[in-house]
């Protein structure tokens, strides 16, 4: 049986509150977080990726070829390069550099609002979509405070408990009237 690869521990990259931010959430576990909790998450770059900042303010990230079974099969059937460069524009580069584990999503939203004269909602929507895309490509992980995860786990456990207990159907009671002896008057 093939062993699944797990996400590398990124705790060491989260400075200061390493005990609070000990659970790293990325592609492997997707808790349902409220908006407030998601804004307090700290995006962290994948340390396995090589990247460099270019002279024009852009960032170029080098994505390695997939190493799983599907990647090996595809690389034998087709020509698949060993790595793929991804370029981020100036705004994406700024977000990428702020994804260091020290800044929360809310901090990054504030920086985008100040630098690009955006309304809060515009900055939040654009940033969350960009971070979601980077997370799906395994370029980022999110450090979420354990208190938020524990709260969500408790809610999930309660939901599972209520789903496990089947609702007892109400007992059928005879209605007075037709077919029952209670509501019927006897004729003499």
N, C-alpha and C positions, 0 to 999 in steps of 0.2 A: 504494500500500500504506500502510495507516495505521500511524503510529508508536506504539509502546507507551510509555506513561508509566512512568517509573521512580520509585522511592521517593526523596524528597528526602534529601540528605545530612544526617544528624543528628549527624555527628562533632563539630561545633562545640559541641553541647550536652553532650557527655561531657567533664567537666572532668578535668584531670590526665593520665590515661592515654590520651590521644587516639590515640597511636600503637598501643597495645596493643588498644584497642577500636575499630579503624578499620573493621571490617566490621560493618555494621548488618544485622541479620536481622529481617525482619518477614514480611509476607505474600508477598514475592517469592521468597525462598529459604528453604527449611525443612530445615536440617540435622538429622540425628538426633543428639541430644545425650544423654549419660548424665545421670542424676539430679544428680550432683555438678556437672557442667558447666552444667546448666540453672539450678541454684541460684546459680551465679556470674554469670549473665547480668544485665545492667542494663536494666530497662525504661525506655523514654523515651517521653514523651507526643508525639503528633503536633503539631508546631509550627503546622500549618495550622488547627488547631481553636481556636475561641474557647471559653473557659470562665470561670466565675466561682464564687467561693465564697459561698454564701448565709449569712444570719444564723443559721439554725438548724443550721449545721455541714454541710449538704449541698452538693454541687457540681452545677452545671448546665452541661452541655457542649452546644454547638450544632454539630450535624452538617450540613454543606452537602449540597445535592442532588447526585446523581451527575452527572458531566459527560461521561461516556463516551457512546457511541452509544446504548446501551440506555437510559440516563437521559434522553437527549434525545427518543428515540422515546416513552418512557412519559410524559414531560411534555407532549408534544403530544396524546397520546390521552386522558390523564387529568389531573385537577388534582393536581399534585404540588407541595407547598410548597417554597420555595427553601431552607429549612432545617428541621431537626427537633431540638427540644430533648430532651436525655436527662438525667434526674436520677439522681444517685448518692446513696445513703443515707450515713449518717455513717461506716460502716466502709468503704464504697466510696470515699468522699471522702478518707479517710485514706490509702488505698492509692494513689489518684490523685495526691495531693500528694507521696507518696514516690516516684512514678515520674518522677524528675527526671534520671536518668542517673548520679546519684552513688551511689544505694543499689542493692545487689544484691537479687535475689529473696530470698536468705537473710536479709538485713537486714530486709526487709519482713516476713518470717515471724516473726522475733524480735520486731518491734514489735507485731504482732498477738497474739503469745503473751502479751506483757507487758500490753498494754492490755485484752485481752478474756478473760484467764485461760483460754487454750486450750492443748491439748496440741499438741506439734509436728506430729504427723501431721494433726490436724484443720486446723491453720492452713495447712500445705503444700497439702493437697488443695483446700481452699476457695480459696486464693490462686491456685494454678496454674490452676484452672478459670476463675476470674474474669479472670486475665491472658490466658488463651487466648481467651476471648470477646472481650475488648477488642482483641486482636491480629487476630482474624478480621474485626472491624469496621473495621480500619485506624486505630484510635485510638491504638495503641501500636506501638512497634517494640522490638526487643531488641538491645542491644549485647552481642556475644559476643566474648571474647578470641580473637584470631586463632590462638593456639596450639591452642585447642580445635577450631577450624574446620579448621586444617591437619591435625590428627590425624584428624579425620573424613574429610577429603578423601583422605588416604593410604589409609585403610581402604576407601573407596569405589573408589579406583583398583585396589587389590589385588583387590577383589571382581570388578570389571569384567574384569580380566586373566584371572582364573580362569574366568570365564564365557565369555570369548572363545575360549579354547583348548578345543576339543571333546575329550572323552575318547576315546582310541583304543579301539575295541572289541578285545577279546582275540582273537588268531588262533585259529581253530577247529583243534583238534588231533584227530587220529583217536584214538579210544579203542581200547585193545586189546580184542579180542573180535570181535564181529560186524562184518564189512565191512572189517576192516583186515588187512593181511598180517603185521603184526608179531606179533600175539598168536595167530595161527592156526598150527597145526602142519600141516605138509604130510603128506598121506597118501601112502604109497608103495605 
